[in-house]
C-alpha cells in the first residue's frame, strides 16, 4: 500500500490483439487482463482511433473484453486506448 494507506490499483498484465498486429478481424475482441481483480479501484474506458464505438462484452473483475459495435474498416490502422477515469494527470 502507498504511504497514504490507499490500495494500489492493479496494472495491465496482458492484452490482445498485440500492439502492431496485422490482419486483425473487422470484428475483433479487445481483451485486457489486469494483474489482480480491480475491486472497483479502476474505472476503465476503452476507445478506438479513428473513432469507432466499442461495447463492453465481458468483465469478470480481472479480464475485460470490448468489441466494436459495427465492423471496422478493412485496411485501416486503429489504435486501442484504455483510460482509467480514476487516475488524474498531475
N, C-alpha and C positions, 0 to 999 in steps of 0.2 A: 504494500500500500504506500502511496505517496505520503509525504510529511503531514498533509492536512487531514489524513485519515480517510480520504475518499478512495474507493476501489478503482483500480486501473481497468479501463475497458479492454477487451481482447483485441488483438491485432488480426489483420487479414493473414491467414495462413496459406491459402491457395485460391486459385481462381481458374475458370475455363470460360471461353476459349483462351488460349495463351496469347500474350501480347504479340502483335505482329502476325497472327495466324492468317493464313491464306485459304481460299476455297471454303470459307465458312458458309453454312447453310443460310438461306434467306430468312429462315425462321429459327435462329439459334436460341439456345438456352444459355444464359449467363449465370454461372454458379460461383458463389463466394462462400468460402469456408473460413470461419473465424477460429482463432487459436483456442477458444473456450466458449461456452454459452455466453451470450451477451447480457442476459438478465436485465434487459431494458437499460443498459448503460450506454447503448448506442441507438441513434435514430437514423437509420440508413436510408438514403435516397439515391437511386440509380438513374443516370441519364445517358443518352447517346448523342454523339455529334458526328455528322449532321443530325439534326433533331429528328427523333423517331420516338413515338410513345412506347413505354415499357409497362408491363404489369407484373407485379409480384405473384408468382405462381406457387411458391413453396417457401416455408420458413419453419424450421424446427428449433429456432433459437441459437443455432450454430451454423447451419447451412442455409443460405438464402439463394433463391433462383428467380430470375426475371426472364420474360420472353417479350419480344416485340408484339404490339397489338396487331400491326399489319406486317406483311413480309417486307424485308429490307430490299433495297435496290441492288441488283447484281452489279458487280464491277465497282462498287463504291466502298471506299475505306471508311470505316466507322471507328470511333473512339468511345469506349465504355468508361464512364466516370462514376465513381462511388463516393458520395459525400456523407459525412456523419454530421447531422444537424446539431448534435450535442457539443461539437467542438467548434470553438470560435477562433478565428485568426487573431494572432496577437496584434 
